[in-house]
Amino acid sequence: MTANTQFIDNEHINWSLLEMLVRQTIPGIPSDPIKVMKFSEGYSNHTYLLSFGTWESVLRRPPFGEIPAKAHDIKREYTILSRLHGVYPVAPKTFIYSDDPAIMGRHFYLMEKKPGVVVNEVLPESYGPSEVVGPAISRSIINSLIELQQVDYKKAGLMDIGKPEGYLERQIHSWINRYSISKTDEIAGVGDLEAWLIRNIPTTLETTIVHNDFKLNNLVLDPHDPNLVNGVLDWELATIGDPMCDIGTVLTYWGEAGDLDIGISVVTNQPGFLSRREMAELYAQLSGRDLSQINYYVAFGYYKLAVILQQLYYRWKKGASNDCRYQNLNTSITNLFEMANLARTNHIL
């Protein structure tokens, strides 16, 4: 995280007005002055740690600049968490939602800070070597996903966050359309991949909550015991649909030694972590679900990630973003489409 006593991003956020809102809305806030730290930026919403003495919370807001229509729906994410926390406690508790333009020009919300560590590029020293901790972390993400999929979304009041009927078909066509809109270069094999995705859409056998971005660095693990998951973050894309999409996402982000560079941080390529095949087998064993179509969901996972990066690359190429991280994404995008094609031909699992 980065910190700045003068409040980072103060050209976009009025921290004084935000502090006033927090003190007026949440009882018992310590009198200590507000402190702000910004988490390292990914490719999605911006996230900040706010603290007043020992009291802490996390602020989520859309990125700066132009963003795609319907993307970064902070209010929807806030609503989902507000209903989900009571039945799936690792989902953060929410405190405040606001769309007051005087504070930051865009809507935002505050949620509790889940204690623990987010494993991104480096394992915490307290965990020991990867050979020891890898199996525990591997099991933790599978267990947390299955627990989410066991939530009764109707009892949780989440029926209206998605339309299960035809979910997967809509997803396929939506993502293909997103790529068409943001396309910049001709990449070999993409047309064949898209035709295969449309032609082979599996039948959805059941519906559950779908996180849609379930991956290791969206989990908050206990700092001393990697068997314990304290939090699951980033619910922006959550909906009701085919649970196989989430295990497909887990496997998409579960890098192995020798993989192509796909533009994301990977820690699971170290010794001790389960392989993608072993992760799929563990999920099948614990969930009881049929994984005969898993290659489809993994191929779709790589395709979606390629489109996400393509949208960012498109913004950079047309001058809508000056983020230097985006300028070389075309290599990762090409590699992701290749990984998708490898998945559909049974060369990933």
Buried (B, 14 or more C-beta within 10 A) or exposed (E): EEEEEEBBBEEBBBBEBBBEBBBEEBEEBEEEEBBBBBBEEBBBBBBBBBBBEEBBBBBBBBBBEEBEEEBBBBEBBBBBBBBBBEBBEBBBBBBBBBEBEEBBBBBBBBBBBBEBBBBBEEBBEEBEEBEEBBBBBBBBBBBBBBEBBEBEBEEBBBEEBBEBEEBBEEBBBEBBEBBEEBEEEEBEEBEEBBEBBEEBBBEBEEBBBBBBBBBBBBBBBBBEBBEBBBBBBBBBBBBBBBBBBBBBBBBBBBBBEEBBEBBBBBBBEBEBBBBBEBBBBBBBEEBEBEBEBBBBBBBBBBBBBBBBBBBBBBBBBEEEBEBEEBEEBBBBBBBBBBBBBBBBEEEBB
